[in-house]
Amino acid sequence: EMARTVEDVLARRVRLLFLDAAAALRAAPTIAALLAQELGHDAAWQTQQVAQFGKLARGYLLNK
């Protein structure tokens, strides 16, 4: 489906961010690793993706 970012997968494709933001935060590193492997990105990209998604996802947490 041409998913390119952690946000794209967890928010738009599987909608986990909207259903359970805490679970989405826990899944983010795994999704980043899978995307990096498939798209040929390095560890720095993975770290950046997890950080960016974390910043977004924290706004969806009920208990901040």
VENRAFEN-V769133 format. One record per residue. RES is the residue in three letters. SS is DSSP state (alpha for helix, beta for strand, coil for the rest). PHI is phi in whole degrees, -180 to 180 (* if undefined). NEAR is the number of other ideal C-beta (glycine too) atoms within 8 Angstrom. Layout:
# VENRAFEN-V769133
[[RES & SS & PHI & NEAR] [RES & SS & PHI & NEAR]]
This chain:
# VENRAFEN-V769133
[[GLU & coil & * & 3] [MET & coil & 66 & 3] [ALA & coil & -66 & 9] [ARG & coil & -121 & 6] [THR & coil & -136 & 10] [VAL & alpha & -61 & 13] [GLU & alpha & -59 & 12] [ASP & alpha & -59 & 10] [VAL & alpha & -69 & 12] [LEU & alpha & -80 & 15] [ALA & alpha & -99 & 12] [ARG & alpha & -92 & 7] [ARG & alpha & -82 & 9] [VAL & coil & -107 & 5] [ARG & coil & 60 & 8] [LEU & alpha & -63 & 11] [LEU & alpha & -55 & 12] [PHE & alpha & -81 & 7] [LEU & alpha & -89 & 6] [ASP & coil & -157 & 6] [ALA & alpha & -61 & 12] [ALA & alpha & -65 & 7] [ALA & alpha & -65 & 9] [ALA & alpha & -62 & 15] [LEU & alpha & -62 & 12] [ARG & alpha & -67 & 6] [ALA & alpha & -80 & 10] [ALA & alpha & -54 & 15] [PRO & alpha & -62 & 8] [THR & alpha & -67 & 7] [ILE & alpha & -63 & 11] [ALA & alpha & -61 & 15] [ALA & alpha & -65 & 9] [LEU & alpha & -64 & 8] [LEU & alpha & -64 & 16] [ALA & alpha & -60 & 14] [GLN & alpha & -63 & 6] [GLU & alpha & -71 & 6] [LEU & alpha & -100 & 7] [GLY & coil & 78 & 4] [HIS & coil & -96 & 7] [ASP & coil & -97 & 6] [ALA & alpha & -64 & 6] [ALA & alpha & -63 & 6] [TRP & alpha & -63 & 10] [GLN & alpha & -59 & 14] [THR & alpha & -61 & 9] [GLN & alpha & -63 & 8] [GLN & alpha & -63 & 15] [VAL & alpha & -65 & 12] [ALA & alpha & -65 & 8] [GLN & alpha & -64 & 11] [PHE & alpha & -67 & 16] [GLY & alpha & -59 & 10] [LYS & alpha & -61 & 8] [LEU & alpha & -67 & 11] [ALA & alpha & -65 & 14] [ARG & alpha & -61 & 10] [GLY & coil & -72 & 6] [TYR & coil & -102 & 9] [LEU & coil & -73 & 10] [LEU & coil & -75 & 4] [ASN & coil & -107 & 3] [LYS & coil & -75 & 4]]
